[in-house]
Amino acid sequence: MNATTVAVDLAKNVFELAVADEQWRVAERHRLTRTQFERWFNNREVKLVVMEACGSAHHWGRVFRARGIEVRLLPPQYVRAYVKRNKTDAADAAALLEAARAADIKPVAVKSVEQQALQALHRTRSGWMASRTGRINMLRGFCREFGLVVPEGAARGLAQMARYLADRALRAAGDAQGLDASAIGGDPPDGGAYPATGARPGGACPAKPRLPGTAERTGHRAVDEHRHGGGGGGPQEL
């Protein structure tokens, strides 16, 4: 059979082929699975393969070039104008043959493995950056609901939100200890000295007061005494 031009409508599992002769007239149509598609070119003398520059097109382009077949990848937005009637796989394959004859459509260069790997890295990073920006904006909106102003920018915004959280945590710890907020890692109160029971910056927290006549018990011991009904220090003894 004479050398022919094959237009391929790529897909994940089923491939639509339109085989044209030297006058660009469709002579055959085939609908093949992936395995059949890989074997189909073994017994055919194909001069040119036309495909849309879409997913997996560069992979198949490298495969066909390794077999000595010319590959032409066309931009999908330009091929769409040549689709007749309803959009089907057969219509897309025929549109590729018509678009391949247009002199004003510039083909897309087939990327090498290294070029596609680098592009994948850039797209992965862009995806992570976009999702990170979305999460930061969501947190910024939550802070606004509580009257907290967060500046623009990822680094500045995250730093400000961390300061807000640290400040709230210190205040919550002070309220739990019954301390004044100024006594928690800050300046002393108006009297000029720290409270006798308060925590000092860099120092240890004061010991918890104990009732007279009682001994300190650990959590495990208290639980065991409660389960077995033993132990002292109960309200009756006090």
C-alpha positions, 0 to 999 in steps of 0.5 A: 500500500502506498504511503498514507497520512493518518489522522488520530483522535487520541483518547485514553483507551479507544483511538479513532483513525482516519486514513487518507491517500495522497489526495487527502481523501479519507480511504479508511476509518478504524476504531482501535483499542490501545493494544490494537493501536500500537500494533496497527502501525507495524504493518502499514507504511505511514508517511505522516501522522496528524494529532491534536496537541493534547494529553499524551500527544507528545508521547505518541509523537516521540514513539512515531518519530522513533519509527521514522514517521513524520509527526504533526501536532496541531493546536486544538483551538484551530482544529475545532473550526474544521469539525463538521456537524456534531462533534464525534471522534470520527468528525474530529479525525476528519477535521484533523486532515482538513486542518493539516492542509491549512498553511496558516496553522503552525504545528506544535513542536514535539517535546522531549522527555526532559522538556516534559519533565521540566514542564511537569515540575513547573505545573506541579509547583504552580498548582501547589502555590495556587492551593496555598494562596487559596488556603491563606486567603480563607484563613485571612477571611476567618481572621476578618470575622473576628476583627483581626487584620492580616496584611497581604502577602503569604509570608507577612500574612502567615507571620501576623496570624502566628502572632495573633495565635501566640498572643491569644494562647498567652492570654488564655493561659493567663486566664486559666492561672488566674493571672493578670495578662501583663504578668505573662511574659510582659511588663509588670503591673502598675505597682512596679512589681510582679504578683507574689503568685504570678509567673515571671518572665523566664521563671517557673510557674508557682506551685499549685496550693494544697489543702492542709493535711492532704498529700499530693496524688498522681492521676493514676493513683486517684483513678485506681483509688476511685475504682477500688474504693480505697485510698484516703484524702476523701471529703469524709476525712477532710 
